[in-house]
Amino acid sequence: MTTQTLESRIRDKIRKSRRMVFLRDDFAALGGYDQVGRVLRQLEAQGRLVRIGKGLYAKARPNRITGKPMIAAPGGFDQAAKEALNRLGVQWEPASAEKAYQAGRTQIPARVMVRVKGPFHRQIAYGKYRLGIERVSA
């Protein structure tokens, strides 16, 4: 019988998952709160994960040029931020600039913006990228 360490169990769960974004709660069944936090910080230091918000982590891969970790999602930070909103159960829709671009305008949105319905006070960010929030009055 082989016993796996908490780190190897978390690594396996991340590797086998199709998700790009993970909540700290995804690993709660594997160990205690402090233990899971310690392992997530280790995986972040190893470049396997990047932290994009409080309790939010995204799969990472090394950048070909710099060698530093970057978000592994095919859509980069945009995709990871929107997946994080979905994982948090937030009702959102593309912001007005993105809707205009999708409707045929030539102005490309400079940064990720979403419209959020209801209360949402978390920051989702990685490096120089930050998720912009447009509030929708209910």
Phi, psi and omega in degrees: 000127180260139177252128180265148174283163178300320180299316181291326177293319178292317178301317178297317180297320179292315182296320183281343184281144174277344180293154175255338183241137181234143172264153177302327181295340179299337184250009184299327182286345184273337182186181180289164183304310182292321179297314180297316179300319180296316180294319179297321177295322178295316179295328176293317179294328179282347180087016178273334179228156169233143180272126181246000179177176180294113181076012180242129180227147178238149176300145182232159173217157180286141176290135183296329184271307185268337183082355180280154180293143176220163182295131185275351181299139180303327179270007178066215183297323181305308182295317181296319180295317180291323176293324178296319177299317178297317181295329179277353179077028181272135174278119182217165174212161179301148180288170184300323181293320179290322177297318179296320178296317179293334179279354176122355177293154183267349179287117180273129179300135184283331180215167183286122177229139175226156174261128183245132176260126180094183184285133175206115187235017180269156174255135173241117185205155172209120181060235181274355180269137180219136179283123177270143183241129169255129180275140175249124178286131185280000000 
